[in-house]
Amino acid sequence: MCGIFAYLNHLTPKTRKEILDVLIKGLQRLEYRGYDSAGVGIDGFNGNASIELIKATGKVKMLEDKILSKAEELNFDGIQTQHVGIAHTRWATHGAPGDLNCHPHRSGEDNKFVVVHNGIITNYKEIKQFLMTKGFVFESETDTECIAKLIQHIRGQNVSYTFRQLVEQTMSQLEGAFACVFKSTLYPGECVATRKGSPLLVGIKAEGGLESDSIPVQFNLEDNPKSYLHGAVGDCPQSPGPRKKTSAMFRIDSDQTEEIHPCDGDAVEYFFASDASAIIEHTNRVIFLEDDDVASVKLGVLSIHRPNKEGELAREITTLKMEIQQIMKGNFSSFMQKEIFEQPESVVNTMRGRINFELEQVTLGGIKAYVPEIKRCRRLLMIACGTSYHSCIASRQLLEELTELPVMVDLASDFLDRSTPIFRDDVCFFISQSGETADTLGALRYCKSRGALIIGITNTVGSTICRESHSGVHINAGPEIGVASTKAYTSQVLCLIMFALVMCEDRISLQPRRSEIIQGLKQLPDQIGKVLELDDKVLTIAKELYEKRSLLIMGRGFNFATCLEGALKVKELTYMHSEGIQAGELKHGPLALVDSTVPILMILMRDHVFTKCMNALEQVTARDGKPILIIEEGDTETAKFSKHSLEIPRSVDALQGILTVIPMQLLSYHLAVLRDCNVDCPRNLAKSVTVE
């Protein structure tokens, strides 16, 4: 939801056109997050004495065109050795999409302070009311505008404050979840960023490279005047401990003062972004900010401050392993199509280094130390939202079978609403592709505060759920740009299956079942490739369905999750009503919907519930229903019940859901294209739901 991108160049000469190109490219990399308008803020025509804001409702391309139309006015050829540019894609929460509500927001007509913001300020109405009594006039309906005006108000009361201190004071007044980046005419060449509950990272590109592998965190003097002695040991803050080797950029003065000074002539560029995909083409060295961090760049020097001494004393400079090719479409028409066809590789990456097929050993390094504790637990809870929730349902049956523990599956939002009892001997799994999902994160903190063991399963290294979990599993599916999740779903299911295999490795009675599943996993990539060959057949079916208004998807057992996930994909991408129905519930209401006009898709695999599914199929056809079938390869008997059937390779029952969901992904994709919908960015939706 929303996307922040900011670029600061220090002693790195760039034309104004080059700076704007960097900002626009950064926004384009964040388009997949979902948005309805975009804007940038740069220095004015005559340098940093003023700030120019350019905004456009609609796609980033419209903003780019607007900027190009102002080429002369913006002085494209002007060269700036030091400059701060901020940019934003807005997903409307407070106020309709429009140029006035678009970011960056300003403190007043003079643009002294401008800010871009992700998240929601829950107490903005009170702040707005207070500022209006002080004479501030608001021009938008957003919660963000109150941030820009509040920092201006605080500056009026404290003219001697540094830019960073002003931001800290402003943030202390805000409630909610947010990430912000600030720029000001009063502090030229400076940029301040902060986060609380919404992701933000800083990329660093230095002319001479980076010698340091971390940057120290500084604490407010008001909290403890001696707190700037980084690395202090024991109760003697006057005795700094041994320091890691630091580069000039992060050197601390010998007198232990607040400032960190660079050597003269250090050329450096900084990139602030909501997501690593916007930074990777510029640098692979990044710092993931944590909640309450305030990152300040002054005179080309980055420092990180906190209002309290919670957490680590330093922030690690991480090297991203992402490749630029991973966030490009290649020969595919959309990211979603590319990600569907990447699944033979993504499941291999998820299993790589974790399964030894010859020895039938499964190792999940992230949770290895906690396995004995998990085996002693009272119950397993799996908590997630959307597609991640469906991955929990897909793996619940196998987890119950192989762990012989009660397994609870909950929607994170509903879990929080109920104030569910949590005990110290519970093990709670939190599944999220982005690792930043607000409801899932809220549930994680709720369970953690009650002493449960927290295990995170995410696709994003350095995400908040990763950092706040006791242990976890990275699904290694690779960057997923399309809003509708595809390869992350199959990799999440795979990780939960591997966890079940780890849990039963010492259970002699379960070894034949365990061995069967491991050998099934070995064949899985080839079988997925075979399912993808059905693409043309799925397209033929889509051409018959795309003008329909509804689609019912039925199944049970291991394939019930496929029904839910398939229906969600159809809803997300095509804006068409779709419902996933447990076939056992057919007589309890849904059968009333069945007639010759309602499109129905049924999943019937030759597993332990096949006879029951056949019973449902016969009930549907008896009411003149004309179902499309997903069946097992070679099942000609079942195929006779339908005009269209999609044959899936035979696999272990517990792995069928991974194979049967792929035709549903392909179907939703083709339906969306035929209905002329935006496949990668469905309306009203965002990739990373960072607000409740």
BATOR-158126 format. One record per residue (C-alpha): chain; x, y, z. Coordinates in steps of 0.001 Angstrom, whole numbers. Layout:
residues N
SITE; A; X; Y; Z
...
END
This chain:
residues 692
SITE; A; 0; 0; 0
SITE; A; 1495; 3308; -1092
SITE; A; 5148; 3572; -1996
SITE; A; 7871; 5900; -738
SITE; A; 11010; 6620; -2715
SITE; A; 13574; 9336; -2001
SITE; A; 16984; 10044; -3478
SITE; A; 19806; 12139; -1990
SITE; A; 23026; 12822; -3876
SITE; A; 25942; 14393; -2006
SITE; A; 29016; 15584; -3939
SITE; A; 27652; 13538; -6858
SITE; A; 26822; 15960; -9690
SITE; A; 23529; 15121; -11416
SITE; A; 21398; 17060; -13857
SITE; A; 17896; 17806; -12647
SITE; A; 16604; 15543; -15412
SITE; A; 18749; 12659; -14099
SITE; A; 17423; 13216; -10572
SITE; A; 13829; 13184; -11809
SITE; A; 14525; 10046; -13854
SITE; A; 15790; 8273; -10711
SITE; A; 12663; 9307; -8797
SITE; A; 10295; 8225; -11576
SITE; A; 12091; 4894; -12016
SITE; A; 11852; 4316; -8254
SITE; A; 8086; 4915; -8363
SITE; A; 7727; 2561; -11331
SITE; A; 9403; -188; -9305
SITE; A; 6803; 402; -6560
SITE; A; 3756; 431; -8848
SITE; A; 2904; -3167; -7958
SITE; A; 2093; -2099; -4380
SITE; A; -1168; -511; -5560
SITE; A; -1840; 3227; -5969
SITE; A; -4108; 5798; -7588
SITE; A; -1918; 8919; -7815
SITE; A; 1746; 9885; -7686
SITE; A; 3917; 12911; -6962
SITE; A; 7483; 14166; -6554
SITE; A; 9161; 16981; -4648
SITE; A; 12479; 18485; -5802
SITE; A; 14443; 21697; -5329
SITE; A; 13064; 24680; -7196
SITE; A; 14427; 26218; -10422
SITE; A; 17000; 28301; -8570
SITE; A; 18273; 25635; -6198
SITE; A; 17302; 24684; -2663
SITE; A; 15712; 28003; -1651
SITE; A; 12361; 26603; -2780
SITE; A; 10690; 23265; -3373
SITE; A; 8771; 22323; -6501
SITE; A; 5927; 19801; -6148
SITE; A; 4565; 17955; -9189
SITE; A; 1537; 15658; -8743
SITE; A; -718; 13629; -11020
SITE; A; -3797; 11487; -10532
SITE; A; -3514; 8106; -12230
SITE; A; -470; 6120; -13242
SITE; A; 3202; 7091; -12841
SITE; A; 3297; 7522; -16638
SITE; A; 914; 10479; -16272
SITE; A; 3254; 12034; -13705
SITE; A; 6205; 11444; -16033
SITE; A; 4353; 13127; -18909
SITE; A; 3498; 16082; -16677
SITE; A; 7157; 16474; -15697
SITE; A; 8273; 16324; -19346
SITE; A; 5756; 19019; -20245
SITE; A; 7463; 21289; -17682
SITE; A; 11008; 20679; -18955
SITE; A; 11900; 24366; -19299
SITE; A; 10206; 25387; -16077
SITE; A; 12031; 22645; -14150
SITE; A; 15446; 23463; -15685
SITE; A; 16277; 19912; -16767
SITE; A; 19869; 20793; -17681
SITE; A; 20727; 22386; -14344
SITE; A; 23415; 20466; -12446
SITE; A; 23110; 19875; -8692
SITE; A; 25976; 18459; -6692
SITE; A; 23825; 18095; -3603
SITE; A; 20093; 17495; -3751
SITE; A; 17191; 15731; -2007
SITE; A; 14244; 14480; -4050
SITE; A; 11210; 12706; -2582
SITE; A; 8487; 10760; -4401
SITE; A; 5359; 8802; -3548
SITE; A; 2606; 6610; -4965
SITE; A; -639; 7087; -3021
SITE; A; -3293; 4482; -2274
SITE; A; -6316; 6511; -1136
SITE; A; -7420; 6081; 2494
SITE; A; -8374; 9599; 3617
SITE; A; -9859; 11561; 723
SITE; A; -10563; 10536; -2855
SITE; A; -7789; 10198; -5479
SITE; A; -6845; 13649; -6767
SITE; A; -3961; 16079; -7106
SITE; A; -4817; 17896; -3852
SITE; A; -4791; 14682; -1813
SITE; A; -1690; 13368; -3567
SITE; A; 1724; 13381; -1825
SITE; A; 4103; 15080; -1138
SITE; A; 2168; 17253; 1316
SITE; A; 3386; 20665; 2395
SITE; A; 3429; 22806; 5524
SITE; A; 2097; 25866; 3694
SITE; A; 2186; 27756; 421
SITE; A; 5925; 28423; 870
SITE; A; 6654; 24651; 902
SITE; A; 9058; 25025; 3833
SITE; A; 8494; 21407; 4864
SITE; A; 7250; 18619; 2608
SITE; A; 6594; 15007; 3554
SITE; A; 5692; 11683; 1959
SITE; A; 3941; 9180; 4196
SITE; A; 2789; 5548; 4187
SITE; A; 270; 4293; 6711
SITE; A; -2538; 5859; 8722
SITE; A; -2392; 8510; 11474
SITE; A; -5223; 7559; 13830
SITE; A; -5232; 10829; 15822
SITE; A; -4994; 13154; 12806
SITE; A; -8403; 14748; 13474
SITE; A; -7316; 15984; 16909
SITE; A; -4002; 17282; 15495
SITE; A; -5800; 18960; 12598
SITE; A; -8280; 20643; 14948
SITE; A; -5430; 21908; 17142
SITE; A; -3463; 23278; 14172
SITE; A; -6540; 25034; 12781
SITE; A; -6833; 26974; 16061
SITE; A; -3215; 28084; 15420
SITE; A; -4176; 29543; 12041
SITE; A; -3135; 26702; 9728
SITE; A; -5300; 26267; 6645
SITE; A; -5700; 22730; 5262
SITE; A; -6028; 22147; 1537
SITE; A; -6529; 18354; 1428
SITE; A; -8642; 15690; 3135
SITE; A; -5645; 13532; 4069
SITE; A; -4171; 12593; 7423
SITE; A; -685; 13243; 5995
SITE; A; -1076; 16998; 5659
SITE; A; -1283; 17368; 9429
SITE; A; 2279; 15933; 9680
SITE; A; 3731; 18638; 7426
SITE; A; 1880; 21400; 9264
SITE; A; 2692; 19978; 12694
SITE; A; 6448; 20026; 12015
SITE; A; 6123; 23645; 10836
SITE; A; 4306; 24497; 14074
SITE; A; 6996; 22792; 16198
SITE; A; 9707; 24630; 14238
SITE; A; 7994; 27913; 15132
SITE; A; 8276; 27009; 18816
SITE; A; 11860; 25655; 18601
SITE; A; 13832; 27532; 15958
SITE; A; 17170; 26169; 17211
SITE; A; 16192; 22521; 16709
SITE; A; 17964; 20408; 14117
SITE; A; 15887; 18852; 11332
SITE; A; 16182; 15476; 13025
SITE; A; 14995; 16843; 16383
SITE; A; 11980; 18444; 14717
SITE; A; 11034; 15100; 13150
SITE; A; 11455; 13298; 16480
SITE; A; 9208; 15828; 18214
SITE; A; 6622; 15517; 15435
SITE; A; 6628; 11726; 15506
SITE; A; 6130; 11692; 19272
SITE; A; 2747; 13359; 18723
SITE; A; 1507; 10864; 16128
SITE; A; -483; 7699; 16760
SITE; A; -951; 4906; 14246
SITE; A; 1301; 3178; 11728
SITE; A; 3522; 5207; 9440
SITE; A; 6736; 5628; 7497
SITE; A; 7734; 9188; 6548
SITE; A; 10472; 10977; 4628
SITE; A; 10925; 14740; 5089
SITE; A; 12536; 17498; 3010
SITE; A; 12817; 21189; 3900
SITE; A; 14016; 24489; 2426
SITE; A; 15274; 25408; 5917
SITE; A; 17641; 22435; 5931
SITE; A; 19006; 22194; 2371
SITE; A; 20717; 18946; 1420
SITE; A; 19258; 17179; 4472
SITE; A; 16785; 14329; 4521
SITE; A; 15137; 12693; 7542
SITE; A; 13199; 9411; 7472
SITE; A; 11390; 7511; 10199
SITE; A; 9114; 4506; 10563
SITE; A; 6678; 2969; 13019
SITE; A; 4743; -62; 11802
SITE; A; 5329; 556; 8097
SITE; A; 8426; -674; 6193
SITE; A; 11296; 1622; 5210
SITE; A; 14875; 922; 4195
SITE; A; 17913; 2977; 3249
SITE; A; 20197; 2078; 354
SITE; A; 23782; 3374; 376
SITE; A; 25998; 3854; -2671
SITE; A; 29443; 5222; -1854
SITE; A; 32144; 6197; -4300
SITE; A; 34851; 4405; -2350
SITE; A; 32716; 1444; -1253
SITE; A; 31729; 606; 2311
SITE; A; 34159; -757; 4844
SITE; A; 31590; -926; 7631
SITE; A; 29112; -3733; 8149
SITE; A; 26943; -1765; 10575
SITE; A; 26074; 1720; 11732
SITE; A; 25697; 2574; 15449
SITE; A; 22353; 3705; 16830
SITE; A; 22329; 6918; 18856
SITE; A; 19899; 7670; 21653
SITE; A; 18413; 10958; 22750
SITE; A; 20517; 12962; 25193
SITE; A; 17385; 13639; 27218
SITE; A; 17116; 9896; 27824
SITE; A; 20689; 9491; 29000
SITE; A; 23498; 12012; 28374
SITE; A; 26019; 9177; 28258
SITE; A; 24037; 7107; 25797
SITE; A; 26220; 8157; 22891
SITE; A; 28979; 5875; 24138
SITE; A; 28103; 3165; 21630
SITE; A; 29133; -327; 22534
SITE; A; 29485; 505; 26251
SITE; A; 29951; -2523; 28473
SITE; A; 28338; -3246; 31838
SITE; A; 27434; -410; 34173
SITE; A; 30279; 1844; 33101
SITE; A; 29040; 3911; 30166
SITE; A; 32275; 5931; 30168
SITE; A; 34142; 2894; 28866
SITE; A; 33263; 2241; 25262
SITE; A; 33696; -1335; 24139
SITE; A; 35623; -2422; 21057
SITE; A; 34178; -994; 17882
SITE; A; 33741; -2608; 14527
SITE; A; 35729; -1141; 11699
SITE; A; 33776; 1794; 10281
SITE; A; 34066; 3739; 7076
SITE; A; 34519; 7506; 6975
SITE; A; 30827; 7885; 6425
SITE; A; 29990; 6450; 9837
SITE; A; 33029; 7596; 11856
SITE; A; 32325; 8746; 15417
SITE; A; 34361; 11625; 16837
SITE; A; 36835; 10723; 19551
SITE; A; 35119; 13107; 21956
SITE; A; 31957; 10974; 21684
SITE; A; 29756; 13898; 20658
SITE; A; 26412; 13533; 18936
SITE; A; 27634; 14232; 15410
SITE; A; 29227; 11738; 13054
SITE; A; 31500; 13435; 10545
SITE; A; 32662; 12196; 7143
SITE; A; 36063; 12776; 5662
SITE; A; 36139; 15688; 3245
SITE; A; 35288; 14775; -323
SITE; A; 33290; 11596; 311
SITE; A; 30795; 11287; -2558
SITE; A; 27720; 9295; -1577
SITE; A; 24156; 8616; -2689
SITE; A; 21260; 7502; -464
SITE; A; 18018; 5850; -1526
SITE; A; 15031; 5645; 829
SITE; A; 12263; 3234; -172
SITE; A; 9349; 1152; 1070
SITE; A; 10703; -1850; -789
SITE; A; 14079; -3199; -1899
SITE; A; 12833; -3559; -5485
SITE; A; 13116; 235; -5918
SITE; A; 16733; 279; -4740
SITE; A; 18360; -2851; -6157
SITE; A; 19282; -1321; -9536
SITE; A; 21286; 1392; -7726
SITE; A; 22916; -494; -4841
SITE; A; 22674; -3794; -2985
SITE; A; 23833; -2363; 381
SITE; A; 20841; -1484; 2541
SITE; A; 19818; -832; 6122
SITE; A; 16373; -1996; 7259
SITE; A; 15066; 596; 9695
SITE; A; 13213; -612; 12770
SITE; A; 10188; 895; 14488
SITE; A; 10959; 4307; 16088
SITE; A; 14255; 4674; 14169
SITE; A; 14939; 8155; 12809
SITE; A; 17477; 8129; 9969
SITE; A; 19030; 11511; 9244
SITE; A; 21381; 12503; 6425
SITE; A; 23268; 15770; 6925
SITE; A; 26332; 16838; 4914
SITE; A; 26263; 13429; 3270
SITE; A; 26460; 11572; 6595
SITE; A; 23864; 9045; 7708
SITE; A; 23083; 8682; 11394
SITE; A; 20344; 6666; 13081
SITE; A; 18673; 7845; 16260
SITE; A; 16075; 6446; 18627
SITE; A; 13989; 7980; 21414
SITE; A; 14656; 4920; 23604
SITE; A; 17295; 2255; 24151
SITE; A; 15200; -722; 23080
SITE; A; 16615; -3101; 20485
SITE; A; 20082; -3503; 19001
SITE; A; 22846; -925; 19438
SITE; A; 23602; -978; 15709
SITE; A; 21873; -1472; 12380
SITE; A; 23480; -4010; 10094
SITE; A; 24248; -3010; 6514
SITE; A; 22718; -5913; 4574
SITE; A; 23780; -7051; 1119
SITE; A; 20697; -7792; -994
SITE; A; 20830; -10990; -3041
SITE; A; 18024; -9855; -5360
SITE; A; 18855; -9520; -9055
SITE; A; 17440; -6765; -11263
SITE; A; 16211; -9425; -13724
SITE; A; 13934; -10799; -11013
SITE; A; 11849; -7617; -10990
SITE; A; 11583; -7361; -14788
SITE; A; 8792; -8937; -16872
SITE; A; 11090; -10503; -19451
SITE; A; 9091; -12024; -22339
SITE; A; 5834; -12152; -20381
SITE; A; 2942; -9727; -20762
SITE; A; 2555; -9207; -17005
SITE; A; 4346; -9950; -13752
SITE; A; 1578; -12314; -12675
SITE; A; 1938; -14432; -15791
SITE; A; 5709; -14521; -15281
SITE; A; 5301; -15553; -11642
SITE; A; 2848; -18343; -12498
SITE; A; 5337; -19804; -14980
SITE; A; 8245; -19396; -12529
SITE; A; 6718; -21925; -10137
SITE; A; 8743; -24955; -11312
SITE; A; 11867; -22938; -10339
SITE; A; 10414; -21263; -7241
SITE; A; 9461; -24579; -5582
SITE; A; 12984; -25869; -6278
SITE; A; 14392; -22743; -4607
SITE; A; 12094; -23282; -1622
SITE; A; 13368; -26863; -1192
SITE; A; 17007; -26190; -2124
SITE; A; 19404; -27098; 695
SITE; A; 16500; -28234; 2879
SITE; A; 15601; -31669; 1515
SITE; A; 18056; -34488; 917
SITE; A; 16000; -36813; -1277
SITE; A; 18499; -39695; -1124
SITE; A; 18652; -39773; 2681
SITE; A; 15076; -38503; 3034
SITE; A; 16198; -35804; 5451
SITE; A; 14472; -32440; 5860
SITE; A; 16253; -29529; 7577
SITE; A; 14780; -26099; 8246
SITE; A; 17750; -24184; 9631
SITE; A; 15696; -21241; 10879
SITE; A; 13703; -23355; 13342
SITE; A; 16119; -26244; 13962
SITE; A; 17004; -25131; 17490
SITE; A; 13338; -24805; 18438
SITE; A; 12053; -28186; 17177
SITE; A; 12297; -29933; 20606
SITE; A; 10308; -27084; 22177
SITE; A; 7700; -27199; 19386
SITE; A; 7243; -30949; 19923
SITE; A; 6363; -30271; 23576
SITE; A; 3795; -27583; 22784
SITE; A; 69; -27620; 23614
SITE; A; -1153; -26669; 20112
SITE; A; -132; -25029; 16840
SITE; A; -1782; -21801; 15724
SITE; A; -1474; -20555; 12150
SITE; A; -2471; -16926; 11704
SITE; A; -2527; -15042; 8397
SITE; A; -4604; -12989; 5941
SITE; A; -5829; -13556; 2384
SITE; A; -3774; -15967; 276
SITE; A; -1451; -16725; 3196
SITE; A; -4511; -17806; 5199
SITE; A; -5419; -20230; 2413
SITE; A; -1910; -21720; 2553
SITE; A; -2585; -22494; 6228
SITE; A; -5845; -24249; 5362
SITE; A; -4062; -26180; 2590
SITE; A; -1493; -27605; 5025
SITE; A; -3619; -27954; 8191
SITE; A; -4756; -31529; 7465
SITE; A; -1208; -32810; 6944
SITE; A; 82; -30951; 10009
SITE; A; -2592; -32560; 12158
SITE; A; -1764; -35977; 10694
SITE; A; 2019; -35810; 11100
SITE; A; 2292; -33833; 14378
SITE; A; -798; -35265; 16103
SITE; A; -1276; -31830; 17652
SITE; A; -4371; -29613; 17525
SITE; A; -3913; -27094; 14701
SITE; A; -5907; -23843; 14803
SITE; A; -6143; -21646; 11698
SITE; A; -7232; -18032; 12135
SITE; A; -7670; -14886; 10081
SITE; A; -5445; -12312; 11758
SITE; A; -8126; -9601; 11844
SITE; A; -10710; -11918; 13423
SITE; A; -8098; -13297; 15835
SITE; A; -7425; -9777; 17144
SITE; A; -11131; -8943; 17389
SITE; A; -11743; -11940; 19684
SITE; A; -8888; -11381; 22164
SITE; A; -8129; -15102; 21850
SITE; A; -6603; -16877; 24891
SITE; A; -2923; -17631; 24221
SITE; A; -687; -19704; 26484
SITE; A; 3057; -19942; 27015
SITE; A; 3169; -23462; 25566
SITE; A; 1453; -22443; 22312
SITE; A; 3438; -22231; 19067
SITE; A; 2142; -19522; 16732
SITE; A; 2949; -19373; 13023
SITE; A; 2548; -16050; 11229
SITE; A; 2492; -16333; 7457
SITE; A; 2919; -13274; 5227
SITE; A; 4470; -12829; 1784
SITE; A; 5670; -9284; 2545
SITE; A; 6325; -9783; 6247
SITE; A; 4657; -6408; 6850
SITE; A; 919; -7281; 6876
SITE; A; -561; -5034; 9581
SITE; A; -3179; -7427; 10995
SITE; A; -747; -10361; 11033
SITE; A; 1875; -8189; 12742
SITE; A; -681; -7057; 15329
SITE; A; -1583; -10683; 16071
SITE; A; 2123; -11565; 16332
SITE; A; 2711; -8893; 18947
SITE; A; -399; -9995; 20848
SITE; A; 830; -13610; 21020
SITE; A; 4417; -12618; 21786
SITE; A; 3315; -10485; 24730
SITE; A; 1624; -13592; 26174
SITE; A; 4765; -15709; 25996
SITE; A; 4011; -17949; 23007
SITE; A; 6779; -19153; 20681
SITE; A; 6596; -17084; 17482
SITE; A; 7553; -18529; 14084
SITE; A; 7457; -16284; 11004
SITE; A; 7082; -17576; 7454
SITE; A; 7756; -14789; 4949
SITE; A; 9209; -14102; 1522
SITE; A; 11017; -10905; 2502
SITE; A; 14350; -10892; 4337
SITE; A; 14562; -8103; 6904
SITE; A; 10783; -7625; 7122
SITE; A; 9167; -6722; 10446
SITE; A; 7675; -10188; 10955
SITE; A; 11135; -11688; 10282
SITE; A; 12749; -9474; 12884
SITE; A; 10084; -9841; 15559
SITE; A; 9735; -13632; 15358
SITE; A; 11751; -15939; 17614
SITE; A; 12564; -18079; 14593
SITE; A; 11268; -18587; 11098
SITE; A; 11442; -19916; 7573
SITE; A; 12162; -17829; 4493
SITE; A; 10154; -19276; 1599
SITE; A; 12726; -18244; -1064
SITE; A; 10099; -17793; -3788
SITE; A; 11886; -14726; -5186
SITE; A; 10377; -11239; -5575
SITE; A; 6649; -11297; -6261
SITE; A; 5499; -8117; -8005
SITE; A; 1933; -8973; -9077
SITE; A; -629; -7968; -6443
SITE; A; -2359; -11368; -6720
SITE; A; -58; -13894; -5050
SITE; A; 820; -17030; -7021
SITE; A; 4284; -18501; -6508
SITE; A; 4397; -17294; -2894
SITE; A; 1275; -19355; -2164
SITE; A; 2754; -22601; -3469
SITE; A; 6038; -21938; -1637
SITE; A; 4205; -21170; 1629
SITE; A; 2300; -24464; 1402
SITE; A; 5591; -26217; 653
SITE; A; 7311; -24702; 3719
SITE; A; 4475; -25809; 6000
SITE; A; 4630; -29326; 4493
SITE; A; 8394; -29421; 5131
SITE; A; 7763; -28334; 8729
SITE; A; 5334; -31260; 9152
SITE; A; 8015; -33609; 7776
SITE; A; 10563; -32273; 10285
SITE; A; 8112; -32837; 13136
SITE; A; 7584; -36542; 12353
SITE; A; 11148; -37575; 11462
SITE; A; 11509; -39663; 14659
SITE; A; 8041; -41263; 14508
SITE; A; 8553; -44832; 13265
SITE; A; 4865; -45406; 12540
SITE; A; 4790; -42385; 10201
SITE; A; 7914; -43206; 8174
SITE; A; 6115; -44808; 5174
SITE; A; 3842; -41744; 4869
SITE; A; 6786; -39378; 5323
SITE; A; 8821; -41202; 2678
SITE; A; 5894; -41108; 235
SITE; A; 5569; -37325; 604
SITE; A; 9334; -36691; 235
SITE; A; 9440; -38705; -2986
SITE; A; 6354; -36787; -4162
SITE; A; 8193; -33517; -3524
SITE; A; 11063; -34723; -5704
SITE; A; 8687; -35027; -8684
SITE; A; 6819; -31793; -7941
SITE; A; 8771; -29308; -10165
SITE; A; 8327; -31530; -13256
SITE; A; 4652; -32035; -12472
SITE; A; 4092; -28281; -12143
SITE; A; 5742; -27846; -15549
SITE; A; 3309; -30393; -16962
SITE; A; 309; -28562; -15449
SITE; A; 1490; -25295; -17046
SITE; A; 1188; -26999; -20442
SITE; A; -2595; -26790; -19939
SITE; A; -2430; -23019; -20523
SITE; A; -4050; -23117; -23985
SITE; A; -6822; -25368; -22744
SITE; A; -7468; -23029; -19804
SITE; A; -7638; -20090; -22228
SITE; A; -10350; -21910; -24214
SITE; A; -12379; -22360; -21009
SITE; A; -11815; -18696; -20050
SITE; A; -13265; -17568; -23386
SITE; A; -16517; -19310; -22471
SITE; A; -16621; -17863; -18958
SITE; A; -15359; -14282; -19157
SITE; A; -18766; -12714; -19815
SITE; A; -20413; -14580; -16929
SITE; A; -21207; -12829; -13656
SITE; A; -20323; -15556; -11186
SITE; A; -18219; -18695; -10727
SITE; A; -18685; -21406; -8081
SITE; A; -15645; -23566; -7243
SITE; A; -16196; -26809; -5304
SITE; A; -13929; -29361; -3687
SITE; A; -13045; -30930; -355
SITE; A; -10189; -32494; 1589
SITE; A; -6763; -31303; 479
SITE; A; -8362; -29357; -2385
SITE; A; -10744; -27200; -354
SITE; A; -8003; -24567; 41
SITE; A; -7629; -24579; -3756
SITE; A; -11323; -23675; -4050
SITE; A; -10915; -20737; -1658
SITE; A; -7693; -19545; -3286
SITE; A; -9072; -19962; -6809
SITE; A; -12188; -17957; -5903
SITE; A; -10051; -15232; -4341
SITE; A; -7910; -14975; -7488
SITE; A; -11018; -14654; -9681
SITE; A; -12432; -11928; -7401
SITE; A; -9129; -10048; -7182
SITE; A; -8332; -10015; -10864
SITE; A; -11640; -10082; -12734
SITE; A; -14004; -8217; -10332
SITE; A; -16387; -11112; -10925
SITE; A; -18246; -12814; -8071
SITE; A; -16711; -16153; -7154
SITE; A; -17122; -18455; -4191
SITE; A; -15096; -21393; -2935
SITE; A; -17481; -24037; -1586
SITE; A; -16713; -27081; 559
SITE; A; -18380; -29854; -1458
SITE; A; -19654; -31461; 1746
SITE; A; -21691; -28304; 2409
SITE; A; -23495; -28475; -940
SITE; A; -26810; -29716; 494
SITE; A; -26673; -27101; 3272
SITE; A; -27475; -24185; 982
SITE; A; -25187; -23777; -2057
SITE; A; -27118; -26407; -4067
SITE; A; -29911; -23831; -4412
SITE; A; -27595; -21814; -6702
SITE; A; -27074; -24658; -9169
SITE; A; -28756; -24515; -12576
SITE; A; -27748; -24610; -16241
SITE; A; -26697; -20935; -16294
SITE; A; -24313; -20828; -13321
SITE; A; -20644; -21600; -14157
SITE; A; -19315; -24284; -11807
SITE; A; -15811; -25699; -11478
SITE; A; -15238; -28871; -9444
SITE; A; -12020; -30531; -8275
SITE; A; -12173; -34340; -8134
SITE; A; -8873; -36113; -7504
SITE; A; -8596; -39860; -6809
SITE; A; -7930; -39486; -3074
SITE; A; -9731; -40549; 118
SITE; A; -12640; -38131; -503
SITE; A; -13131; -39021; -4188
SITE; A; -16342; -40997; -3588
SITE; A; -17852; -38083; -1650
SITE; A; -16831; -35616; -4367
SITE; A; -18441; -37856; -7003
SITE; A; -21641; -37739; -4974
SITE; A; -21515; -33916; -5125
SITE; A; -20829; -34028; -8878
SITE; A; -23870; -36208; -9478
SITE; A; -26044; -33840; -7450
SITE; A; -24828; -30905; -9538
SITE; A; -25407; -32634; -12883
SITE; A; -28857; -33827; -11719
SITE; A; -29819; -30130; -11358
SITE; A; -28714; -29448; -14929
SITE; A; -25377; -28037; -13775
SITE; A; -22573; -28108; -16338
SITE; A; -19368; -28237; -14284
SITE; A; -15811; -27828; -15550
SITE; A; -13680; -30524; -13918
SITE; A; -10121; -30656; -12609
SITE; A; -9350; -34367; -12465
SITE; A; -6499; -36821; -12240
SITE; A; -4584; -37702; -15393
SITE; A; -6160; -40678; -17168
SITE; A; -9471; -40503; -15281
SITE; A; -11668; -40931; -18379
SITE; A; -14641; -42141; -16342
SITE; A; -14996; -38847; -14447
SITE; A; -14223; -36805; -17576
SITE; A; -17494; -38051; -19139
SITE; A; -19472; -35839; -16755
SITE; A; -18198; -32641; -18362
SITE; A; -17580; -30917; -21649
SITE; A; -14301; -29477; -20313
SITE; A; -11861; -31247; -18024
SITE; A; -8290; -30402; -17013
SITE; A; -6101; -33413; -16224
SITE; A; -3508; -33049; -13469
SITE; A; -573; -35476; -12973
SITE; A; -1094; -38026; -10202
SITE; A; 671; -37068; -6978
SITE; A; 562; -37751; -3244
SITE; A; -2769; -36527; -1871
SITE; A; -1055; -33990; 432
SITE; A; 652; -32343; -2562
SITE; A; -2373; -32219; -4858
SITE; A; -3328; -28721; -3701
SITE; A; -85; -27311; -5094
SITE; A; -881; -28778; -8528
SITE; A; -4633; -28093; -8645
SITE; A; -4244; -24405; -7741
SITE; A; -2178; -23670; -10875
SITE; A; -5086; -24087; -13349
SITE; A; -7052; -21685; -11123
SITE; A; -4209; -19156; -11316
SITE; A; -4113; -19495; -15102
SITE; A; -7904; -19241; -15367
SITE; A; -8086; -16051; -13274
SITE; A; -5240; -14557; -15339
SITE; A; -6930; -15285; -18688
SITE; A; -10334; -14109; -17429
SITE; A; -8755; -10806; -16317
SITE; A; -7065; -10281; -19690
SITE; A; -10279; -11084; -21592
SITE; A; -12256; -8698; -19375
SITE; A; -9614; -6003; -19997
SITE; A; -8629; -5754; -16325
SITE; A; -5231; -4690; -15013
SITE; A; -3679; -8046; -14098
SITE; A; -770; -6772; -11999
SITE; A; -2584; -3943; -10206
SITE; A; -6266; -4780; -9598
SITE; A; -8438; -1825; -8614
SITE; A; -8694; -927; -4919
SITE; A; -6044; -3481; -3926
SITE; A; -2434; -3255; -2768
SITE; A; 352; -5836; -2646
SITE; A; 1435; -5180; 926
SITE; A; -1445; -4369; 3289
SITE; A; 388; -2299; 5886
SITE; A; -2704; -725; 7482
SITE; A; -5561; -2432; 9330
END
